[in-house]
Amino acid sequence: MAISSDPMADIRNHLKLLKLYRIQEALDTELARAEKENSPTTTVLQRLLSIEAASLIERRIERRIKDSKLPERRILADFDFDFQTGIDKKQIMELSNLGFIERKQWLILAGSSGVGKSHIAKALLLMCCKQLYRCRYTTASEMLRNLLSGLADDTLDKKFKMYTRPQVLVIDEIGFDRLEQESARNASLFFKVIEGRYCKNSTILTSNIDFKALGDYLGDPVITASLVDRMVHHAIIINIDGPSYRMHESKTLNRSLVKKKK
């Protein structure tokens, strides 16, 4: 490639060809800064490459979040630990270091509806996305519905991989939907997902039913005994015994509406 008489034009063309758009945008500003500060060439290059690298990481994070199918971006900073006294804040913040993900440990969040299980699970999965783990979010009923459709159209193996391959999988709302009780095959499908992830990748589960009742819930107590054994093995189990935040918000809203009417 011939070198033109205009080096800056060449540089911009190369940046465009290489799709280094952030460097292209920052080039004039950084060159002006370098001239003003009399910065060495290596410093200028370092700044420009840092800008491009940061942009690349940001795009990768967005891709991870999109691929994870997270329905919303919850963060722990928004969790009301003062209200939910049934949760040990220190323990949850320790989980946010994601050491349990590195150890391929599982996390089980159990408790009645509205205590904050899903909020914590989604917030932790978002953190995992930001650390560029391959992640996936699903509810138990959505996963079983998807796997059952795989039986119908002969895509079951492909659909199993959607849940066994991610480094971090959240299975939310186990026990929330009665779909899990509709067929004895559900226990077998659930078991295959758990077996496929056992000791290989981290899984975060939330449930509002007792493990002792899980066998009846999934329709096969025998299979479920093996399933639960794998779920709890080396798992961090947090039982949240506290009030419903949704109920608290509802009461607060109603009181506010009553005051406005007065």
C-alpha positions, 0 to 999 in steps of 0.5 A: 500500500502506497504511503500518501503525502498526508499522514493524518489522512492515512492514519484515519483511513487505516483506523476506519479500515481496522474498525478502530472507531473509538480511536478515530473519534478520540484521535484529534483530542488526544493528539492536541493533549499530547502536544500541550503536555509534551507527552511521549509517543508511548503515552499517546498510544497507551491512551488511544489503545485504552480507549479502544480496549474499554469500548471493546470490553463494554460491547462484550459485556452488552453482548453477554447481558443480551445473550443471558436473557436477563429480563431486567438489570437488578443491582444489589445497591437497590436491595433494601437490606434494612427492610429485609432483615431475614437476609445477612447483608454481609453474606450477600456482599461476599457472594458478590465477589463471585468466588463461588462462581470460580469454585463452580459452587451452586447457590440456592436461595429459598424463601416465601414469595416477595422476600428478594430471592429473584432480585439477588439472583438477577443482580449476581447474574448481571455481575457475572455478565460484567465479568464476561462469564457466559450466562443464562437466565430462565424461570423453571417453568420457561425452561421446562416448557422449552425442553418439552417443545424440544421433545415435540420437534426433535430439538431436545439435545440442542435445547439442553445445551442452552442450559448446560453450557453456560458458565452461570445459569439462574433457574428462577421461581422453582415452585412458582408455576404449576407447569412443573406438576403437569407431567411426570416427564418434567422431573426427568427433564429437570434432572438432566439439566442438573446432571449436565451442570453438576460439578461443571458450572455454577447454578443459582436456584430460587425456590419458594417450596421446601426441598422435601416437597420437591418430589411431589412437585416435579411428579417423581419423588424417586428421580427428585431425590437424586436431583436434590442430592446434586443440587445441595452438594457443595451448595451455598444454601440461604433461607430467607425468612422475612416479610414480602417486599412486594406486599410492603410496596403495595401497602405503602402505595395504597397509604399514599393514594389514601393520603392524596384523596384526603 
